[in-house]
Amino acid sequence: MMANKTIYFSHSDERYIEGTLPGISMSLSAALMAGYRLLVERQQATHDGFHEIQLRVGKDGVYQHKIFMGRKVYRTIAKDKAALREQRVYLTQKGRYVYYERNHADWNYWPTGTQRSTQTNDNPATVKQWGRMEVVDTIDELAAYIPERAVQNLQQSLEQPV
């Protein structure tokens, strides 16, 4: 037998619920439980060292934002004159690996103020900016994206107890 619970809402909450409940096609009880489950899962993930990761993926001005729960386990930056190429690997809450790579302007390279006209004619807007993301199931699959030595180091570090 299921227990009945009475939940009290403020008048402002009641107006919000009445305005949005028809659009979600579930009962108030089901909606409350779905929200409660999400809250508990997020708090458990935070307790386990995971947090919300937001990545910008795309190029040529067309981007998507990818959002997931994870933690960063690898990062390296390569400098190429006026641009930076950053590589990151995240471990997701579900045990998969997310490889993220992005290219963006190195703002430390560009002179400022009066130095700009005397030192360079380059323009940071000419740096191609892009980001890409790949999701893999095993750490060995990361070898397609990061150096083998980095994969081995990552594997060793993840095997050690926290």
C-alpha positions in Angstrom: 0.0 0.0 0.0 1.4 3.4 -1.0 1.6 6.1 1.6 -0.2 9.4 1.0 1.7 12.6 1.8 0.3 16.1 1.8 2.6 18.8 0.3 1.9 22.4 0.8 2.8 25.1 -1.8 2.9 28.8 -1.7 0.4 30.8 -3.8 3.2 31.8 -6.2 4.2 28.1 -6.6 0.5 27.1 -7.1 0.2 29.6 -10.0 3.4 28.2 -11.6 2.3 24.6 -11.3 -1.2 25.3 -12.7 0.4 27.1 -15.7 3.0 24.5 -16.5 1.5 21.1 -15.4 -0.7 20.6 -18.5 2.4 21.0 -20.8 4.4 18.2 -19.2 1.8 15.4 -19.6 2.2 13.8 -16.2 0.6 14.1 -12.9 1.8 16.5 -10.3 3.0 13.5 -8.1 4.9 12.0 -11.0 6.5 15.4 -11.8 7.5 16.0 -8.2 9.1 12.5 -8.0 11.0 13.0 -11.3 12.4 16.3 -10.1 13.2 14.8 -6.7 15.1 11.9 -8.4 17.1 14.3 -10.5 18.0 16.4 -7.4 19.1 13.3 -5.5 21.1 11.9 -8.5 22.9 15.3 -8.9 23.7 15.6 -5.2 25.1 12.0 -5.2 27.2 12.8 -8.3 28.6 15.9 -6.6 29.4 13.8 -3.5 31.2 11.4 -5.8 33.3 14.2 -7.3 31.3 14.8 -10.5 29.9 18.1 -11.6 28.1 19.5 -14.5 30.4 19.9 -17.6 29.4 22.2 -20.4 31.3 21.9 -23.7 30.9 24.0 -26.8 31.1 21.8 -29.9 31.1 22.9 -33.5 32.9 25.3 -35.9 32.3 28.2 -38.3 29.9 29.9 -35.9 27.6 26.9 -35.6 27.9 25.5 -32.1 26.0 23.2 -29.8 26.4 23.0 -26.0 26.8 19.5 -24.7 26.0 19.1 -21.0 26.8 16.0 -18.8 27.9 15.0 -15.3 31.6 14.2 -15.2 35.1 15.1 -13.9 38.2 16.1 -15.8 40.9 13.5 -15.7 43.3 14.8 -18.4 44.2 18.1 -19.9 46.9 19.4 -22.1 47.4 22.6 -24.1 49.6 23.0 -27.2 50.5 26.5 -28.4 50.8 27.2 -32.1 51.8 30.9 -32.5 48.5 32.7 -32.1 46.3 29.8 -31.3 45.9 27.3 -28.5 44.8 23.7 -29.0 43.4 22.2 -25.8 42.7 18.6 -25.2 40.7 17.3 -22.3 39.3 13.9 -21.2 36.4 13.6 -18.8 35.2 10.5 -16.9 31.4 10.5 -16.9 29.2 9.5 -14.1 28.2 6.4 -16.1 31.8 5.3 -16.5 32.4 6.4 -20.1 35.1 8.8 -21.4 34.6 12.1 -23.2 37.4 13.4 -25.3 37.1 17.1 -26.0 39.4 19.2 -28.2 39.1 22.8 -29.0 41.1 25.4 -30.9 40.9 29.1 -29.9 42.9 32.3 -30.0 45.8 32.7 -27.5 45.0 36.1 -26.2 48.4 36.3 -24.5 50.0 36.3 -27.9 48.3 39.4 -29.1 49.8 42.8 -28.2 47.7 45.4 -26.6 47.4 49.2 -26.8 50.2 50.9 -28.6 52.2 47.7 -29.0 49.6 46.4 -31.4 50.5 48.6 -34.3 54.3 48.2 -33.9 54.7 44.5 -33.2 52.2 42.7 -35.4 49.6 43.1 -38.0 47.9 39.8 -37.1 44.3 39.8 -36.0 42.9 37.4 -33.4 39.7 37.1 -35.3 41.6 35.2 -38.0 42.2 32.2 -35.7 39.9 29.4 -36.6 37.9 28.5 -33.5 36.3 25.1 -33.2 35.5 22.3 -30.7 34.8 18.6 -31.1 33.7 15.9 -28.7 33.9 12.1 -28.9 32.5 9.6 -26.4 34.2 6.2 -25.9 33.4 3.3 -23.7 37.0 2.3 -22.6 40.1 4.1 -21.7 42.0 2.2 -24.4 39.9 3.8 -27.1 41.3 7.2 -26.1 44.6 6.2 -27.8 42.9 7.4 -31.1 42.9 10.9 -29.6 45.7 11.4 -27.1 49.3 10.0 -26.9 49.7 6.4 -25.8 51.8 7.5 -22.9 49.1 9.8 -21.7 46.6 6.9 -21.9 48.9 4.7 -19.8 49.4 7.5 -17.2 45.7 8.1 -17.1 45.0 4.3 -16.7 47.5 4.1 -13.8 46.1 7.2 -12.0 42.5 5.9 -12.3 43.5 2.5 -10.9 44.9 4.1 -7.7 42.4 4.5 -4.8 41.3 8.0 -4.1 
